Amino acid sequence: MKYVEIKAGSFTFKGRLLTDEAPETCRVFEEMLPLKSQFIHVRWSGEGIWIPYGDQRTGLSYENHTSHPAKGEMLLYPGGISEMELIMAYGRCCFASQHGQLSGNHFLTITEGLEDLEAFGKKVLWEGAQDIEIKLI
């Protein structure tokens, strides 16, 4: 099993890569690491935070995809009718864009720090973009 650490200010989360369920998505994500970016709050999806990637594409197709990530689940949307993005649910979430409901590849699940995820999501909502760093551990 492979794990990542997500650090954002005073928050630290650990997550497990779902290498059996989404092997190609995990491979692409690992190539993006270490990742330094910002989480911003979603616009249409509910209680979620995301990293937009615009027109960037990875060549991925759908695997282990869902429109309804549970709290602590991270999806990679490979792009298509909307821009490529990473999204993580911190509560109730229905993955969508200005074009309607989307489906993203569930490739990572938070295993440690889940109890702090809602507080972090609300910090992003009320205080704006938050710097994050994600790395393999």
C-alpha positions, 0 to 999 in steps of 0.5 A, a space after each residue: 500500500 502507498 500513502 500520501 501526506 497532505 499538509 495545509 497550515 496546521 492541518 495534516 492528513 494522511 491518505 491511502 492511494 487506491 492502487 488496486 481500484 484506480 491503478 492508472 490514476 494513481 500512477 498519474 497522480 504519483 507523477 504529479 508529486 510532490 505537489 505544491 498548490 492551493 485548495 480552493 472551495 468548489 463552486 457547484 459540488 457542495 462540501 468539497 475543495 479542489 485544485 483546477 488544472 484548466 486545459 491540462 490533460 493526462 490521457 486518463 479515462 474513467 476508472 473507479 469513478 463516482 459523482 458522489 465522493 464521501 467525506 475524505 475521498 479524493 477524485 481526479 477528473 481527467 477533463 472533458 466537458 469541464 477542466 481537469 481537476 482534483 476534488 476532495 469531499 469534506 462533507 456532502 458532495 455531488 461532483 458537478 461543474 457549470 455543465 452539470 454533474 461530472 464523474 471523477 476517478 476515486 483514487 485516494 481516501 483520507 485515513 488519518 485526520 478525517 476528524 479535522 477535514 470539515 474544519 479545514 474545508 470550512 477554513 477554505 470556504 470562509 478564508 479563501 485559498 489555502 496552500 497545500 503540499 502533498 507528498 508520498 510517505 
